[in-house]
């Protein structure tokens, strides 16, 4: 049997995962808090098998990214009610018989957007229907927004809107309809580093009164976020969502609050790692 000594082991798992800034952010938090831990980025291509391997290797906790959040929810031996309702897990914690699952994406999204403006009463559009979109839509509803899902695959988008009891509109007809949205969150992988640089909506879609968030954070500026900025929208960076969901992850893993100095250290680490991309 092999088990870690001296330091706890944590990692972000996904495919792709090379772009992740989580190792820089989490390492800064652990160092500031005096926690003896290592946090790595791990490419995985068969989640069920790889989670078993990481559990046997003694990892204490995992962050889960694209495309495994929904699969991780099914594989976890236990998930809390919120993660169950969302249907996606972005955080796993070691237990004696497997991995427990939570979702902190919705916490990160709500806290990031709340720093820029009120959410309650907004007419919100969520672009995408994957694991991150599920969490964001859930969080916006919980914060008092009226939510509409727009997705390229109508079947997947309708399924999510049915589960969350919200509206759905097909992405290919979105801009042909009246645009009365004042909060827009981009939750697709479009714009991700290494992928096609494009946006799910045209530049003419944006209006100055919109509060907009792009959850892609690498590159730091995408076609979507640049168009929103040029239109005069209030734009929230995906780095803020990443920061606050990470704070919630650490607090669950360690069962202790993340100190304000550690939060600021995490923010500085993210900004340094993201650079001016």
N, C-alpha and C positions, 0 to 999 in steps of 0.2 A: 504493500500500500504506500502511495505517495501522498503527502499532505504538505501544505505550505507552512513554513515556520518563519518567525521574525516579523513578517508582514502579511496583511490580508491581501487577497487577490480580487480585483474587480476588472470588468472589461465592458466595452460596447461591442455587440455582435451584429453583423449585417452583411449585405451583399448588394452594392458596394459599401465599403466602410473606410476606404483610404482617405476620403475627404473629411472624415469626422474631426471635429474640434473638441470632442468630449474628453480625450485624454489630457489635453492641456488644461481644461477647465477643472476637471476632477482632481488632477494632481495638485493644482494650486490650492484647492479647498483642503485636501488632506494635509498638505504641508502647513498651511496656516493654522489648522485646527490641532496639529500635533498628532495626527492619526498615522500610524505606521501601515501604509498601504501602497499597493501598486495598481495602476489602472492602465489597461492596454486596449488597443483596437484589434479585433479579431475577425477576419473574414471567415464566414461559415457558409457551406453550400448544402448541408443536410441538417436542418435545425434539430430534429428529434435526436438523432445520433450524437450531434455535437453538444447538445445540452447535457446529455448523459455523461459525455467525456469530461466536460467542464465541472460537473457536479462531483465526479470521482476525483478530479484533480484538486478539489478543495476550494474552488472559487466561492466567495462570499456573496457576491451580487453581480448582476448583469444589467446593462442598458441594452434595449432592443431597438434596432432601427430597420429601415427599408430592407427587404419586403416582408419581414417576419412578425409584425406586431399582432396580426390576427391569428397566425399560427401559434405564436407563443401563448396566446390566451387559451387556446385549446389544449396545449401541452402542459400548462401549469397544473400542479396538483391541487392548488387552491387559488381562487381570485376573489377580491373583495367585490361588493355589490356594484360599485361604480365601474370597475373594469368589465364586469359581466354585462352591464347595461351598454357600455360602449362597444364591447365585442373585440377589444384590442388591448394588448399589454405592452408597455414600453419599459417596464422595470420588473426584474426578477430577483428574489431574495432566497438564499439557500435555506432549506429546512431539512430535517433528518431524512425525509423520504422523497425529496425532489425540490422543485422550484415553486415558490409562491409568487403570484403575479399581482401587480398594481398598474394603474395608469396615471402618470403624472403629466402627460402632455396637456390635458385639459386645464390643469392648474397653471402650467407655464403660459398657455395661450391667454387665459383670462387675466392673469396678473400682468403680462406684458402689455396687453391692450388697455387695461385699466389705468396704466401709467400715463396713457396718451389721451384718454377720454372715457366718458361713461359708456357702458355697454347696454344697460337697461333701456328698453324701448326702441332700440335700433332695429332697422330692417337689414338683416345680415345675409350675405351670400357666401357660401363655402364652395370653393372650386376644388373638386376631387371627391373621391368616395373610398379612399383607402383607410388604413389604420389611423393616420394623423388626422384626416378629415373627420373621421368618426369622433375622435377626442375633441377636436376644436368645435364641431357642431354641438356636441353634448355640453361643453363648457359654456358656449354662447347662450344656449337655451337656459342653462342653470343660472346664468347671470342676467336673464331677463330679455334677451333678444328674440326677435322673430326670425327663424332661420329657413333659408332655401338652399338646397343642394343642387349644384350644376356639375354634370359629369359627361365625359365623352361616351362612355358605355352606359346607355340608358338603363339596362337591366340592373347593373350594379348600383347606379345612383338611385333608382326607384326602391331598391331593396333597403338601402340605408335610410332613405326618407321615410319609408314605412316603419322601420325599426324605431326611429327617433320621433315619429309622428310630426314630421315637418314637410314642407313643400319640395317638389323636384321640378327642375327645368333642364331639358337637354341642352348640352353645351352648344350644339350647332345652331340652335335657335335663340340662344340667350340674348344676343345683341339685336335681334329683330323684335324683341318685346320691349315694353316700356321699362326704363331703368329707374327704379325708385329705391335702389339700395344705397345705404349710407355707411355700411361696414362690409368690407370684402376681405376674405382671407384665402390666399393661394396655397392649396395643400397638395398639388400634384408635384411630380418630380421634374416637370419642365423647368429648365434653367439650371438644374443641378450640374455641378462641374463635371465635365466629361460627356455630358449629354447634349442634345441639340439645344441651342440657345433660342428659345422661343417663349411665347406667352399664350395662355389659354384665352385671353381676350385682347382686343385691339386697343391702341392708345386712346381712341375716341370714346371708349367705354367709361373712362375715369372722369369724375367731377370733383371740384375743389373741396366740397363738403364731406367727402368720403374719408373714413378712417380705414386704412389699408394695412394688411400685414402679409408679408411674403415669408413662408416658413423655411424656404431654402436659404441657407446662410453661407454656402460656399458654391459659387462666388458670392461675395458680399452684396454685390449689386447685380440684379438680373434684368432682363428685358422688361419683365412685369413691374419690378420696383422702380426702375428708372422712368417708365412711362407714367406711373402714379405720381412720382415726385415732380415730373415736368408739368403734370396737370394741376399741381397745387394741393394734392391730397396730403393728409397727415399720414406718414408712412412709418410703420413699426418694423424694426428689423427682426428677422428670424433668430438673431443672436439673443434677443431678449427672452423669447420663448424658450430657447435652449437653456439659457441661464436659470430661469425660474423652475423649469421642470427638473433640472439637475439638482437644484437646492432641495426640492421635494424628494428626489431619489435618495440623496445622502441622508436626509432626516429619517427616512424609513429604514434604510440599511443599518444605520448606526443607532436608531432610536434616540436621537438627540438633536436639538436645534442647531442649525448652521448659523454661526455668529455673523454679525454685520461685517467685520473685517474679512471673513472668509468669503462672503458674497462679493465684496468689492474685489478681492483677489481673483475670484472666478471671472468677474467681468473683465478685469485687466488682461487676464490670460487669454480670454476669448478674443479680445480686440487685437492683441499682439499676434495671435495665431491666424486670425482672419486677414490681417493686413489690409491692403487697399484693393483686393481682388474685386 
